[in-house]
Amino acid sequence: MRKKPFIVLAALLILFTFSLAACKDVPQNGEYDITAGVTGVRGDIEFTVVSYNLHSGGATQEMMDKAREQIDASGADIAGLQEVDRDGSGRAGDKMISTLTSGAMNNYFFAPTMSYFFGEDYGIMTTTRHEMAGSFSLFLPFPYEHLTLSNAQIEPRVVTRTLITIDGVQVAAYNTHLDYTGETMPDGTLLRRAQMQFVY
């Protein structure tokens, strides 16, 4: 009969945790230069880019194997992947990154979204079959003031930039996963618009 006080205490601790999170400042980006490292070489080249949301929370090892096969079979030069778990995270077969990069797309840049639930083990990843010259990630606008227990699925988002050399031409590849917020947060559309404007 002592379970009820324990449940109440646990709920209070969770509420306190999210209350603290809601008081945090919006993540700040340091100084950055989107022209850094660009060689300036231009050329008439063709390349293929794919985007793939892996739904890591519901993924299995079999699904990751199939995703890798599909991406490799597409002949893609660059893949922007969303909802990726680090190896050892305990989900999606526990080796998502090593599986996805075990084929043709063996160069990669992973950036955590700093999710409250998964810390630095969950984020987005860019993979390529070509040489990478440099990568960084930037926080997108994020509504900490709207974060509550009822809409705890809202998570910080990032955009990544990776320099990739294809046929002697350096391409700046951007990858992101914009917020998807429905009725749980006012003006979810405005948030996505602000994130898109930041990327633009």
Salt bridges, closest charged atoms under 4 A:
GLU62 OE2 - LYS66 NZ 3.57
ASP65 OD1 - ARG68 NH1 3.44
GLU69 OE2 - ARG68 NH2 3.95
ASP77 OD1 - HIS130 NE2 2.63
GLU83 OE1 - HIS55 ND1 3.85
GLU83 OE2 - HIS177 NE2 3.95
ASP85 OD1 - ARG91 NH2 3.04
GLU145 OE2 - HIS146 NE2 3.89
ASP179 OD1 - ARG157 NE 3.98
